[in-house]
Structure formats: C-alpha cells, structure tokens
C-alpha cells in the first residue's frame, strides 16, 4: 500500500491499495479531493502498479504536476518523493501491504 500525505497545517492522508488507480483534484468526482485554487478539477492520476511502484501522470492540468521540484508528465515515485499539485505538497510513503 502507498500513502500520500499532505504537508502543512491541514494534513490529509490518502491511501492507495495495490493495483489501484486514483485521481487527485478539486472536483467532487476526484478520488482524492484537494480543495485549493491552483489545483485543476481533475489534476493528475496516481497508480499503484502491480510491481509495487507508484506512478503519477499529469492530466493536462493548468499549473502542472511536480515531483521533487521538477515538472513531469509521467513519473515513478519512491518513498520520500514529494509530489506537488498547485501549492499543495504531498509526500509519498510506502506502507505495509
């Protein structure tokens, strides 16, 4: 299982089970809702791959998706990597499956 935890005062924790695909955005239809102005309605998709890796894919967001400060279209995350959508930063953590 992967955990994405927001950093800052209003901490949120999102869990991804193996082989699951979730969206991050501010729309009520997003799987993980991040209600911030610079976050697109459906900003990016995260997928816990069968091999245990975590992949993020930008969904043509207005302000981009960033991993460890670099703008990405698609990237694989490792434990401790920082994912930024809008002004919200999340840390990727590998939990117990």
N, C-alpha and C positions, 0 to 999 in steps of 0.2 A: 504494500500500500504506500502511496505517496501522500504527503501533506504539503499544502501550500498555505503559509501563514503570513498575513499582512503584518508589516512593521509599522509601529507608531502607536498613537493613543487609542484608536478604535480598532483593536485587534480582531481579525476574523480568521477562522481556520477552515480550510476546505480539504476534504479527503477524496482521494481517487483510488478506487479499488483496481486490481489488475484487470487489464483488457477493457478499461472503460474510457469513454470519450466525453469530455465536458466542455462547455463554453463559459467564458468569462466576459461579462459586460454589464451595462447598467439597465438593460431591458428586463422586464419581469419574466420573459421567456428564457433568459440566460440561466444556465445551471448554477453558476456562482455569480451572485449579484454584487457588483462593486459600484455603489451609487456616488460617483464622482464626475464632475463636469467634463473632464478631458478623456473620459473612458467612453468608447463608442458603445452603441446599444448592444451589439454582439462583436466584441473587440478581438478575441482570439480563442483558439481551441487548444485544450491540453489533452493528451492521450497517454495513458499508462499502457505501454506496449507489452506484448506477450513475453519479450525477453527481459522485462524488468526495468526498461528505460522509460523516461518521461520525455515526451516531445511536445513542443509548443509550436503553433502555426498562427501567424497573424491573419486575420480575416478582413484584409483591406481596411483596417482601422484608419481613422483620420490622423491620429497622433502617433501611431506606431507601437510596436511591441519591442521591448528591450530585454536582453539577457546580459547581466554583468556589465551594463552600460552601453552595449553595442546593439544597434537596431538590427532586428532579424526578421526574416520572412518565415523561416522554419529553423528550429534549433533543438538539440537534445540537451536536457538539463541533468545535472549531477547534484548530489546532496550539497547544500550550501550555496548553490547558484541563486542569484537574485533576478527575479522576473519583475519588470516594471510595465504597467499599463496606465497611461495617463500619468498622474503624480503618485499613484499607489504602487508601493514596492512590496513584493511577496518573496519569501524565502522558501526554497524547495527543500523538503526533508524526506528522507526515506524512512517510513515507519515499518512496523512489524506487519507482515502479510498474514 
